[in-house]
Amino acid sequence: MKRYEIYRHIRRKALVYGLPVGLFALMMLSVIASLLVIIFSFGVGVILSAVLWNLGLYASLGRLNQNPQLLNYQRVFPKMISNKKISGLNYED
């Protein structure tokens, strides 16, 4: 009888097939698009290229999940934008 391990770190990060939910959704969009391409233009080269594309995408998304600093975007805009004049006066004392 097959035993399944309970995934206890659901609050830390939810993973589906080793990918976060957003990256898994991107992977499923790619799989559905490649299935549509295979259905409407059937050919051995198309099937092989779609399988290789999906395997490469899964490997790259898995590597991106392991090394999130590869896409380290820094904030371009500040957290808060205000028209308040900056002065040395402190009104809260």
C-alpha positions as CSV (number, residue, x, y, z in Angstrom):
1,M,0.0,0.0,0.0
2,K,1.3,3.4,-1.0
3,R,2.0,5.9,1.8
4,Y,1.6,9.6,1.4
5,E,3.5,12.2,3.4
6,I,1.5,15.0,4.9
7,Y,2.6,18.4,3.8
8,R,2.7,20.4,7.1
9,H,4.3,23.6,5.9
10,I,1.1,25.0,4.2
11,R,1.2,28.2,6.1
12,R,4.8,28.9,5.1
13,K,4.4,28.4,1.4
14,A,1.8,26.4,-0.6
15,L,3.5,24.2,-3.2
16,V,2.0,22.3,-6.1
17,Y,4.4,19.9,-7.8
18,G,7.3,21.8,-6.1
19,L,6.1,25.2,-7.5
20,P,4.3,28.0,-5.8
21,V,0.7,28.5,-6.8
22,G,1.5,31.4,-9.2
23,L,4.3,29.6,-11.0
24,F,2.2,26.4,-11.2
25,A,-0.6,28.4,-12.8
26,L,1.9,29.7,-15.4
27,M,3.0,26.2,-16.0
28,M,-0.6,25.0,-16.5
29,L,-1.3,27.8,-19.0
30,S,1.8,26.7,-21.0
31,V,0.6,23.1,-20.9
32,I,-2.9,24.0,-22.1
33,A,-1.5,26.2,-24.8
34,S,0.9,23.5,-26.0
35,L,-2.0,21.0,-26.0
36,L,-4.0,23.3,-28.2
37,V,-1.0,23.7,-30.6
38,I,-0.6,20.0,-30.8
39,I,-4.3,19.4,-31.5
40,F,-4.6,22.0,-34.2
41,S,-1.2,21.4,-35.9
42,F,-0.5,17.7,-35.4
43,G,3.1,16.7,-36.2
44,V,6.0,14.8,-34.6
45,G,8.2,17.9,-34.5
46,V,5.4,20.0,-32.9
47,I,4.8,17.3,-30.3
48,L,8.5,17.0,-29.5
49,S,9.0,20.8,-29.3
50,A,6.0,21.2,-27.1
51,V,7.2,18.5,-24.7
52,L,10.7,20.0,-24.6
53,W,9.3,23.5,-24.1
54,N,7.2,22.3,-21.1
55,L,10.1,20.4,-19.6
56,G,12.4,23.4,-20.0
57,L,9.8,25.7,-18.5
58,Y,9.3,23.4,-15.5
59,A,13.0,23.2,-14.9
60,S,13.5,26.9,-15.2
61,L,10.6,27.7,-12.9
62,G,11.9,25.1,-10.4
63,R,15.3,26.8,-10.5
64,L,13.7,30.2,-10.1
65,N,11.8,28.9,-7.1
66,Q,15.0,27.6,-5.5
67,N,16.9,30.9,-6.2
68,P,14.5,33.8,-5.9
69,Q,17.3,36.3,-6.0
70,L,17.6,35.7,-9.8
71,L,14.6,38.0,-10.3
72,N,15.4,40.5,-7.5
73,Y,13.3,43.6,-8.4
74,Q,13.9,46.6,-6.3
75,R,11.2,49.2,-5.8
76,V,11.3,52.1,-8.3
77,F,8.7,54.2,-6.5
78,P,8.6,55.1,-2.8
79,K,6.1,53.4,-0.4
80,M,4.3,56.6,0.2
81,I,3.8,59.7,-2.0
82,S,2.8,62.9,-0.2
83,N,2.4,66.6,-1.1
84,K,3.1,67.6,2.5
85,K,5.9,70.2,2.7
86,I,8.9,69.1,4.6
87,S,9.9,71.5,7.4
88,G,11.9,71.3,10.5
89,L,8.9,72.1,12.7
90,N,7.6,69.3,14.9
91,Y,3.9,69.8,15.8
92,E,3.6,66.6,17.9
93,D,5.6,67.8,20.9
